[in-house]
Amino acid sequence: MKRRIVSLLFAALLLLPVSVTMAAAAPVTITSEDVRGNVGDTVTVTVNIEVEPPKLGQTMDSLQFVMEYDSAALEYVGIQELNQDRMNILGVQYTCSVTTKAGAMAFTAASSDGCSGSGVLMHVRFKILSAVSTMLVLKKVSYSFVTSSTGSQRGYTGGTMNLGRITGQSVPTTIPPFTNSPANSQPPAAVSTDEPRFPVTEVTAAPGTSPAPENNNGDSDILAYIVFGLFIVVALLICVVLTLMIVRRGKNKARIKYFEDDEDEEDILTVPEAEESYDEGRYAKKPDEEEPLEEEPSEQEEPPIEIVRRGKK
């Protein structure tokens, strides 16, 4: 049990320097609140500072940083507390130097005595250029502490610190107030002249007479319908004539084919009869000639060859 207590005490003693170092790592803290305004207005940003010396008897004798912002949204106007080159910080007078450029303001302050504690560092004024929100950023922050008893000095670097935002708002459009004209004011009287002020090209009817009705284009519409009907009739006649021609042509082809088949059949039938009559005429008896004696056919004689002609179908 005693060993556990001793180990916890040693651990606490080891962690103590780390916590002290972390607390002393940022002896100077700079902050600001968010600010809003309309476009075109000049707003004031309150920058606060908190100084905690690393050791007793020390004070902050110098401070410098670069404040950056969006040059399209803000325009630097100045520092309210700055009087020429002198300025009070936490009740101590510092010699200051301010240089500006587009989007940045460099600030440097130094004093022989130095200060400590917390409070307002400065009031910075900006003009809002556009309706956007931009953040103020401190870069290259550095400061130094001096020991009043010995006069020894030690410098520190704070790095980068983010401050508050400045938000611009668009100005609402306003309508100018309506001004009533005086009661006694009268419009100028119109000058009446008999002559026309511009050439008159339209003839108007006399008052009390009704305008004549305009002629409609009925005749042209009827003519268009007649022409369209004739076009349809002609197209139908052309279709009928073409159909009849096609049918007639088909019939002629069928008839020609039919007669060709009949002629082929007649050729097949008539050719043998003609040959037979030819043979009968060749071997017919003449009246003056005597009939020859019939001879017995020899065994070597062959029957006559019969030729038959047939037509092609």
Salt bridges, closest charged atoms under 4 A:
GLU68 OE1 - LYS139 NZ 3.17
GLU81 OE2 - HIS123 ND1 2.26
GLU289 OE2 - LYS286 NZ 3.61
GLU291 OE2 - LYS285 NZ 2.02
